[in-house]
Amino acid sequence: MKERSMDGKTIILRLEIDTQQAYFGKAVSAIEAAGGDIVAIDVIQTDKQISIRDLTVKIAEAGAAERLQAALQSVPGIRLRHVSDRTFLLHLGGKITIQPKTPIQNRDDLSRVYTPDVARVCQAIEADPKKAFTLTIKRNTVAVVSDGSAVLGLGNIGPYAAMPVMEGKAMLFKQFADVDAFPICLDTQDTEQIIASIKHLAPAFGGINLEDISAPRCFEIERRLRDELDIPVFHDDQHGTAVVLYAGLLNSLKLTKRNIEDTRFVVCGIGAAGTACTKMLLAGGAKHIIGVDREGILTADRTYSHPMWQWYAQHTNEARISGGLKEALANADVFIGVSAGGILTREHIESMAPDPIVFAMANPEPEIRPELAEDIVAVMATGRSDYPNQINNVLCFPGIFRGALDSRAVTINEQMKLAAAEAIASVISEDELSRIYIIPSVFNTRVVEEVRRRVIQAAQDSGAARRRPRE
């Protein structure tokens, strides 16, 4: 399958034209020759010497934007100030803002929200710190924290470049579950400094969502914070992926009439997400799991320098099979890919058990394109939105934090994660379930409420809840 055409994509060019050297018509000719179609012209500033204009240009093919820039830069008297598009414009000034819940209209209002009356509220919290949950934003606010070391498919791009992703995550929290979230990007990739920074920030927040922190540091950071804080700490790249994957698997196993105890799983890519997915499978009752990474099948017969690989080898592959992906997949029921694009072949899938289930979740390029295997699989899922059955963390983290905040949970434990996965799976009815519909849309309004309800119940049943919210 080819990537989608760029038809309809528009870019905005800001041109500075020295009217003594060049005419606007030269810019138009250069743009049209390079394959651009001008659809709007806005004059920003003009005088006897300089004319500054924004040109909205439609481009119809890959590479046209680069050709446009080169063509304009070659015209004497025309300076291309910058190029933007709708996505960049949406990000101008950031994507979120903070607004007061009540206006300050007079001195009386000012005295209540600030000095002197606020002192009484401060003293009430000092006397009983638990009141911070009711008298401050702690009740409904999550910190989205990253160090920028493992962002999407971009890698280690640092805290400044990671900020747009964290802002987007904050928007999703608010849009889907009315959870207030604030993005925080730390200018350190030292494990101890990250832990200390988050602990120092914790009094303001009701939960911590760790995001895009590279393995293996993410394991230690999450473990320590879970042990040392009394609010939920959730590494979404691990556990969000695991919850949504498990939800999709529950429906896939139902569709293919398998039970989890007898199903043979192969997990490819034993990093943060692969490890969390495996722990979720084990918690759900899976008995037969093989992990494969760049050194081949992980087995207890070997010793690994990577501590998480060592743990993995000790808790999976009970038959101690060795080899690579080919050997792991022979007669396997389920392939779970959180690794790299293009590593799974049609021949691999043909060696699996009848009615194989394939979750090829590498992004942006899956381990195998669905169109290369859709005729030989029972179920196919990816991480992409342009194919059916997208495994998307947005199905998980808004509802799970909504439930954790509402129950004032001290942690997000395995029972709560399993409950969230079962809730997501349950949104699809028996009549709706099919090979191309095993997981609900992220815009299905029932998901967050069902996840919230079951997470609250699991928090209460497991002893993690500190309050029983009103329905």
Secondary structure, 3 states (H helix, E strand, C coil): CCCCCCCCEEEEEEEEEECCCCCHHHHHHHHHHCCEEEEEEEEEEECCCEEEEEEEEEECCCCHHHHHHHHHHCCCCEEEEEEEEHHHHHHCCCCCCCCCCCCCCCHHHHHHHCCCCHHHHHHHHHHCHHHHHHHCHHHHEEEEEECCCCECCCECCHHHHHHHHHHHHHHHHHHHHCCEEEEEECCCCCHHHHHHHHHHHHHHCCEEEECCCCCCHHHHHHHHHHHHCCCCEEEHHHHHHHHHHHHHHHHHHHHCCCCCCCCEEEEECCCHHHHHHHHHHHHCCCCEEEEEECCEECCCCCCCCCHHHHHHHHHCCCCCCCCCHHHHHCCCCEEEECCCCCCCCHHHHHCCCCCCEEEECCCCCCCCCHHHCCCCCCEEEECCCCCCCECCHHHCHHHHHHHHHHCCCCCCCHHHHHHHHHHHHHCCCCCCCECCECCCCCCCCHHHHHHHHHHHHHHHHHCCCCCCCCC
